[in-house]
Amino acid sequence: MRPSELDAADWDDRGVLPVDVRDAVAKAGWFGTDLPARYGGLGGSQADLGELCAEIGAVCSSVRGLVTVQGMVSAAIARWGTAEQRADWLPALASGEQLAGFAATEPGAGTELSAVDTRLERAGDVITVTGEKRWVTFGQEATVFLVLGRLDGRAATVLVEAERAGVTTEPVSGQLGLRAAMIAHVTFDRVRVPAGNLVARPGFGLSHVVATALDHGRFTVAWGCAGMAAACVADTAAHVVRRRQGSVALAEHELVRSMLAGMAVDATSARQLCLAASRARDAGEPGAVATTVMAKYAAARAAASSSRDAVQLLGSAGCAGDSRAGRFFRDAKVMQIIEGSDQVCELHIADHLLRQHRTGSVA
Ligand SMILES: Cc1cc2nc3c(=O)[nH]c(=O)nc-3n(C[C@H](O)[C@H](O)[C@H](O)COP(=O)(O)OP(=O)(O)OC[C@H]3O[C@@H](n4cnc5c(N)ncnc54)[C@H](O)[C@@H]3O)c2cc1C
């Protein structure tokens, strides 16, 4: 299955990703790209996952978002779940039988997730979940949520099936970008789940489980953005060669060439950092998390600047409802906010650099 640009413009316009698209993603095995075969995955490398996300990202950020969220929750369970949780959930997530939502953000906690106040209360073998989550990508469709809350004052994560009594979803529409990502605000009103749904022990919820999910999310967002940036360069190059004003093609203007050159350099640099992140992750390098943050930061900025300049050079064609560059202009801004805003990425990158200097691992 390869969704076309026109399909993606239509989904974006309607704010809906058709079920048959989700089914096709599942059938292609994309949900389990980097999961081991024993869990029903394709056993692919991070390089494979990255290239896939670039390819999908070049067409539709919402489909890439679907793959991202499923991957974030799967990665968290694969790394921190019990053997039983891995066996129960991973094959169902890889096949698309279960659709995951990542429920961390709250009205009072976005960047600073240590401020979440969703309550997890334990009584014997039951955990009761009470809280409000915001902006859950594919929250309208998810069958299970990975929820970040607090248990006995410590950050903890729990899987909550969407069908449980007390779970309600409120669709979000009309947002700036990722319009077909079927986002929902989700309320958990004294939802009872088995204690076996806790992922990792209390105290590990944010620093380990959510950190793993976000790291995976940043990687796939980075590659999706690299795909968006490359698509903007391609669309712009094709347009400026074709489009004439008077007898002169836009491509003949030096100022136009200058913008196109800048876009190409940004897009290529972003891709190179994404490749570095893939290599670091596949090699299990200790700096892989920091390289991934750098890739996400650079690629989101490249997607934002390339889509901005693409719309500029496409002119009215870039402002049309079915313009890929126009859609990416909106989507790319969102990418600079989610999975760690640009500013938060800068803090991470600087912290990493300064730590290396203090420990003498950088000359
Ligand atoms: C389309 C979309 C999809 C999303 N999907 C999900 C999802 O699936 N699951 C989920 O849990 N959440 C999701 N979110 C929420 C997203 O993760 C948050 O929006 C993001 O973490 C930022 O939080 P906030 O919006 O509360 O902004 P705030 O935390 O209020 O920050 C606003 C801005 O302030 C600046 N800022 C914040 N902190 C600092 C700092 N320490 N230093 C410098 N500058 C700072 C940054 O510029 C930041 O963009 C989604 C959001 C959107 C828009």
The ligand as a Gaussian input file, in Angstrom:
#p B3LYP/6-31G(d) Opt

LIG

0 1
 C       -1.091000      17.338000      17.093000
 C       -0.646000      16.960000      18.479000
 C       -0.558000      15.616000      18.821000
 C       -0.176000      15.247000      20.121000
 N       -0.153000      13.916000      20.488000
 C        0.089000      13.577000      21.774000
 C       -0.002000      12.206000      22.211000
 O       -0.261000      11.285000      21.427000
 N        0.177000      11.938000      23.534000
 C        0.459000      12.920000      24.441000
 O        0.613000      12.610000      25.623000
 N        0.567000      14.224000      24.054000
 C        0.382000      14.570000      22.758000
 N        0.463000      15.877000      22.360000
 C        0.809000      16.901000      23.343000
 C        2.250000      17.363000      23.160000
 O        3.123000      16.359000      23.591000
 C        2.413000      18.664000      23.971000
 O        1.689000      19.658000      23.255000
 C        3.856000      19.075000      24.115000
 O        4.524000      18.211000      24.995000
 C        3.986000      20.504000      24.659000
 O        3.204000      20.645000      25.804000
 P        2.179000      21.886000      25.910000
 O        1.357000      21.921000      24.674000
 O        1.478000      21.755000      27.206000
 O        3.101000      23.161000      25.887000
 P        3.902000      23.810000      27.127000
 O        4.541000      22.769000      27.938000
 O        2.981000      24.758000      27.815000
 O        5.027000      24.597000      26.348000
 C        4.688000      25.633000      25.397000
 C        5.962000      26.127000      24.791000
 O        6.775000      26.735000      25.783000
 C        8.129000      26.496000      25.514000
 N        8.729000      25.770000      26.668000
 C        8.137000      24.884000      27.482000
 N        8.995000      24.456000      28.429000
 C       10.161000      25.077000      28.199000
 C       11.444000      25.068000      28.820000
 N       11.704000      24.271000      29.883000
 N       12.413000      25.861000      28.308000
 C       12.193000      26.637000      27.210000
 N       10.994000      26.682000      26.581000
 C        9.990000      25.933000      27.061000
 C        8.200000      25.668000      24.219000
 O        8.349000      26.547000      23.121000
 C        6.838000      25.026000      24.156000
 O        6.433000      24.714000      22.821000
 C        0.129000      16.254000      21.065000
 C        0.044000      17.611000      20.700000
 C       -0.330000      17.960000      19.426000
 C       -0.418000      19.427000      19.071000

